[in-house]
Amino acid sequence: MIEYLKRLKEETPAWLRNHLPGVKPLIADFFASRVVYYPGAYFDGQPVQLFNSTHSAHCFVYVDYCVEKSELLDTFQNHGFRGYEITDIFDYSEEELTPNGWQPHVHPQQTCFSEQCKKDPYCVLFLLNRTEEYGDDYGADRFALLYLKADAIATYDALFANNYYPPPFCLLIEDYGLGCEYARFDKGGLLEEVAIKSDTYPQYYFISQLSRPWSSAKSLNLAPQAGGMHFCKRYLYVNETSR
């Protein structure tokens, strides 16, 4: 899998490479880059390590309604990512993300979006630079991570299915079962239903052994990488849906 992703290497996006400290980036520039989308992410750094070390993606979107902002900031500032330092932190509002509002593809009466995500929601962008003791073989010179306290299914719908931004480069799917999710992210769940109804699919899937691949996911038959809360095997798939 590592070698496969290395063949997908990209240069650091121009907006990120040329970013000046203290200048708030345009959110559209962030989403115009390759984005790895991780619903129910908590503080799992494995996808950042994987895609960053292979230079195959520089932008990550983590969504989890169980993480309060104070916990997020404390974790990132005091632990963070080894070999990287935070250079800037910016807040974004819902209006900045979806300035004209959005329409759900799953009827609200068919959902039970958690009330938890309505209390003190946030959207925070972290910009990180590689420290001097590490080189390109370790990871990209810069990467960006956007963290939202929000409903991950509704967020996918609002950002991607409503055509505000291009679909994700890769979607990570892992269903923990005993976690706080009210609906599964894997095959047959509400997240796949949103994708089907809007014809909005990622280019790749990174799917845990705990989850069922979407109907559009074709295995690349690559050796898995382990990660997540239970250090489960995760497999890379490519989207094969007819567009």
C-alpha positions in Angstrom: 0.0 0.0 0.0 2.8 2.4 0.8 4.4 1.9 -2.6 1.1 2.3 -4.3 0.4 5.6 -2.5 3.9 6.9 -3.3 3.0 6.6 -7.0 0.1 9.0 -6.3 2.5 11.6 -4.9 1.5 15.2 -5.3 3.3 18.5 -4.7 2.3 20.6 -1.8 -0.7 22.6 -2.9 0.2 26.2 -3.9 -2.0 27.9 -1.3 -0.4 25.8 1.5 3.2 26.2 0.2 2.8 30.0 -0.1 0.8 30.5 3.1 1.9 33.5 5.2 1.6 33.3 9.0 -1.5 34.8 10.4 -3.3 35.1 7.0 -6.6 33.1 7.1 -6.7 30.7 4.1 -9.7 30.6 1.8 -11.7 27.5 2.7 -12.3 26.9 -1.0 -8.5 26.6 -1.5 -8.3 23.9 1.2 -11.1 21.9 -0.4 -9.7 22.3 -3.9 -6.8 20.1 -2.6 -6.8 16.4 -2.2 -8.8 15.8 1.0 -8.9 12.7 3.2 -12.3 12.6 5.0 -12.5 10.8 8.3 -15.9 10.5 10.0 -15.8 9.6 13.6 -12.1 10.3 13.7 -11.5 11.2 17.4 -7.6 11.5 17.6 -6.6 8.7 15.3 -3.4 10.0 13.6 -2.8 6.9 11.4 -4.3 8.2 8.2 -2.3 11.4 8.5 0.8 9.4 9.0 0.0 7.2 6.0 -1.0 9.8 3.4 1.5 12.4 4.6 4.5 10.1 4.6 3.7 9.0 1.1 3.0 12.7 0.0 -0.3 11.4 -1.5 -2.5 14.0 0.3 -1.8 17.2 2.3 -5.3 18.0 3.6 -7.4 16.1 6.1 -10.9 16.6 7.4 -11.7 15.0 10.8 -15.3 15.0 12.0 -16.4 13.9 15.5 -19.2 15.2 17.7 -17.7 13.6 20.8 -14.6 15.9 20.9 -15.0 19.3 22.7 -12.9 22.2 21.4 -10.9 22.5 24.7 -9.9 18.8 24.4 -9.0 19.3 20.8 -6.8 22.2 21.4 -5.1 20.7 24.4 -4.4 17.5 22.5 -3.0 19.1 19.4 -0.9 21.7 21.2 0.5 19.4 23.8 0.8 16.2 21.9 0.2 16.8 18.2 2.1 15.0 15.4 5.7 14.0 15.9 8.0 15.9 13.6 5.5 18.8 13.1 4.7 22.0 14.8 1.5 24.0 14.5 2.1 27.3 12.8 -1.5 28.7 12.6 -5.0 27.9 13.9 -8.1 29.4 12.3 -11.8 29.1 13.1 -14.5 28.8 10.4 -18.2 29.3 10.7 -20.9 27.2 9.1 -21.7 30.2 6.9 -18.1 30.2 5.7 -18.3 26.5 4.8 -21.7 26.6 3.2 -22.5 30.3 2.4 -25.8 29.5 0.6 -27.0 26.8 3.0 -27.5 23.2 2.0 -30.2 20.7 1.3 -30.0 17.2 2.9 -30.2 14.2 0.6 -31.5 12.0 3.4 -34.8 13.3 4.6 -34.6 14.7 8.2 -37.4 12.4 9.4 -35.3 9.5 8.3 -32.4 10.5 10.5 -31.6 11.0 14.1 -28.6 13.4 13.9 -27.2 13.5 17.4 -28.3 16.4 19.6 -24.7 16.3 21.0 -23.3 17.9 17.9 -25.6 20.9 18.3 -23.9 22.0 21.5 -20.9 24.2 21.0 -20.1 23.1 17.4 -16.8 24.3 15.9 -14.6 24.1 12.8 -10.9 24.6 13.4 -8.1 24.5 10.8 -4.6 23.6 11.9 -1.6 24.3 9.6 1.5 22.4 10.5 5.2 22.6 9.3 7.7 19.8 9.4 10.5 20.5 11.9 14.1 20.9 10.7 15.4 17.5 11.9 13.1 15.6 9.5 13.3 15.4 5.7 11.0 14.6 2.7 11.3 10.9 3.4 9.5 11.4 6.7 6.6 13.5 5.3 5.4 16.6 3.6 6.9 20.0 4.4 3.4 21.2 5.3 0.0 19.7 5.8 -3.4 21.0 7.0 -6.1 19.4 9.1 -9.6 20.7 9.5 -11.4 19.4 12.6 -15.2 19.8 13.0 -17.5 19.0 15.9 -20.4 18.1 13.8 -22.4 15.2 12.4 -20.1 13.4 10.0 -22.9 12.2 7.7 -24.6 15.6 7.5 -21.1 17.2 7.0 -20.4 15.0 4.0 -23.8 15.9 2.7 -23.4 19.6 3.2 -19.8 20.0 1.9 -19.6 17.4 -0.9 -23.1 16.2 -1.9 -24.3 19.8 -2.2 -21.5 20.5 -4.7 -19.7 23.1 -2.6 -16.5 21.3 -3.0 -15.0 18.4 -5.0 -15.6 14.9 -3.5 -12.8 13.6 -1.1 -9.7 12.1 -2.5 -10.1 9.3 0.1 -12.8 8.3 2.6 -11.9 6.4 5.7 -14.5 4.1 7.0 -14.4 2.4 10.4 -17.4 1.4 12.5 -16.5 0.8 16.1 -19.9 -0.6 17.1 -19.6 0.5 20.7 -18.8 4.1 19.9 -21.0 7.1 19.8 -22.2 6.8 16.2 -25.9 6.5 15.7 -25.6 5.1 12.2 -23.0 3.0 10.5 -20.7 4.6 7.9 -20.2 1.4 5.9 -22.3 -0.4 3.2 -26.0 0.2 3.5 -25.7 3.1 6.0 -26.8 6.7 5.7 -23.5 7.9 4.5 -23.5 5.6 1.5 -27.2 6.6 0.9 -26.1 10.3 0.7 -23.4 9.3 -1.8 -25.7 7.3 -3.9 -28.5 9.9 -4.0 -26.0 12.7 -4.9 -23.7 10.6 -7.0 -20.8 11.9 -4.9 -18.1 9.4 -4.3 -14.4 9.6 -3.2 -11.7 8.4 -5.5 -10.4 5.9 -2.9 -11.6 4.2 0.3 -9.5 3.2 3.3 -11.8 0.7 5.0 -11.3 -1.2 8.3 -11.8 -4.9 8.6 -14.7 -4.0 11.0 -16.7 -2.3 8.2 -18.3 -3.5 5.0 -17.0 -1.9 1.8 -19.5 0.3 -0.1 -21.0 -1.1 -3.3 -18.8 1.2 -5.4 -15.5 0.1 -3.7 -13.2 -2.3 -5.6 -10.3 -3.9 -3.6 -6.8 -3.1 -4.8 -5.6 -6.3 -3.2 -2.8 -4.5 -1.3 -1.4 -5.5 2.0 -3.3 -3.7 4.8 -2.1 -1.1 7.2 -3.2 -1.3 10.9 -4.5 1.6 12.9 -7.4 3.1 14.8 -8.7 2.4 18.3 -8.3 -1.3 18.1 -5.4 -1.4 15.6 -7.5 -3.1 13.0 -6.4 -3.9 9.5 -7.4 -1.3 7.0 -7.6 -1.9 3.2 -7.3 0.4 0.3 -10.1 0.4 -2.3 -10.7 2.4 -5.5 -14.1 3.8 -6.5 -15.5 2.0 -9.6 -18.9 3.8 -9.8 -19.9 4.8 -13.3 -20.0 8.6 -13.4 
